Amino acid sequence: MSVKVPFNALTLGEDAADITAAIDRVVASGWFVLGPEVEAFEREFAAASRVPHVVGVGNGTDAIFLILRALGIGIGDEVITPPLSAAFSALGILMAGARPVFADVDPERLTLDPRAAEAAITPRTRAIMPVHLYGQAADMPAFEAMAARHNLALVEDAAQSQLATANGRAIGTFGVAAATSFYPTKNLGALGDGGAVLTTDANLAVRVARLRNGGQSTRFHHDDAGVNTRLDELQAAILRARLRYLPAWTRRRRAIGARYRAALANAAVRVPKELDAGHVYHLFPVLTGQRDRFQSHMRAAGVETLIHYPIPIPRQPALQASSPAVCPVADRVCTEVVSLPMYPGLSDEAAGTVAAAAATFRP
Ligand SMILES: *Cc1c(COP(=O)(O)O)cnc(C)c1O
């Protein structure tokens, strides 16, 4: 069966000419690392995100690691995080030397369950890191109150939630800082790797900016044992070009999401609820106990699907030693969840094909 609707389309679209111009500008400038493009992107992305400070880094995993390092969280410390996410969420915690402690997800929202997270707090807990999974914010008012109650740092994994809000408030402003990723498939994607730290704390921004560049305070003066994880000028220029499209692309994702919801209102597959209008629809997951058959049915209609995520993070061999976890909800979701195509370049016709195919699935 030929593919009519691919799961994603990463070739350039309406942004092609702007991206070519951005690349040409950087190449002509002869300045490739930590220069005017990164500075301008940091300013522009901060304004678009309604967060005061942004520091561009090499990728989203490093952004998580750098936030924890800048907070002095490392060996012997615990960070509470969900089992349902990209494994990179927990790997960023491991990179800092800390131990990821997995608390189950909420069955409706599919993000970290505040009650499970609170029950996982121990004297070693230093931070809670919810993930705004699939583009929808975690229950941030609950986590904000919990972090204050227990004197813990609240760190947001915002890799899937650029421009999202929680109760109308910008994500990245609830916690001490948020990590985001510009991996090509994210809502704002680079043509390669990239990431950023968003924060309301000016001092934390300075510390992260130093740590990303070898710990240098000024050139050749290494005050901290930092790392090398800089956003480069080419990617920053590309991201600046794409940032101008991001509000419209986000509206398009929401429109496709609304269409899928309407088509699947009485379908055999379950659709997680939209619990916050600030949802930015990074992915569109549905749930079914007959996932293999659902994927075959979609494939027969020419529609590609993918699974986010097939394995709970604590069940990954790389994480098993760090934290045995009891997470029955995540265990079940990982056997039932499957993502439909969701990207701004998806045409009305293609979205209709996806919706019709998913709606006619009979388990
Ligand atoms: C993509 C992603 C990351 C990792 O970002 P990279 O830029 O690939 O390192 C972390 N957390 C979540 C939730 C992600 O989706």
The ligand as an SDF file (V2000), in Angstrom:
LIG
                    3D

 15 15  0  0  0  0  0  0  0  0999 V2000
   12.9850   15.9820   22.1200 C   0  0  0  0  0  0  0  0  0  0  0  0
   12.8220   15.8710   23.5920 C   0  0  0  0  0  0  0  0  0  0  0  0
   13.9030   15.9810   24.4790 C   0  0  0  0  0  0  0  0  0  0  0  0
   15.3310   16.0110   24.0110 C   0  0  0  0  0  0  0  0  0  0  0  0
   15.6460   17.0470   23.1700 O   0  0  0  0  0  0  0  0  0  0  0  0
   16.9290   16.8830   22.2000 P   0  0  0  0  0  0  0  0  0  0  0  0
   17.0590   18.2210   21.5730 O   0  0  0  0  0  0  0  0  0  0  0  0
   16.6140   15.8100   21.2320 O   0  0  0  0  0  0  0  0  0  0  0  0
   18.0860   16.5520   23.0850 O   0  0  0  0  0  0  0  0  0  0  0  0
   13.6540   15.9830   25.8270 C   0  0  0  0  0  0  0  0  0  0  0  0
   12.4060   15.8720   26.3060 N   0  0  0  0  0  0  0  0  0  0  0  0
   11.3360   15.7370   25.4970 C   0  0  0  0  0  0  0  0  0  0  0  0
    9.9790   15.6310   26.0910 C   0  0  0  0  0  0  0  0  0  0  0  0
   11.5210   15.7180   24.1110 C   0  0  0  0  0  0  0  0  0  0  0  0
   10.4450   15.5720   23.3170 O   0  0  0  0  0  0  0  0  0  0  0  0
  1  2  1  0
  2  3  1  0
  2 14  2  0
  3  4  1  0
  3 10  2  0
  4  5  1  0
  5  6  1  0
  6  7  2  0
  6  8  1  0
  6  9  1  0
 10 11  1  0
 11 12  2  0
 12 13  1  0
 12 14  1  0
 14 15  1  0
M  END
$$$$
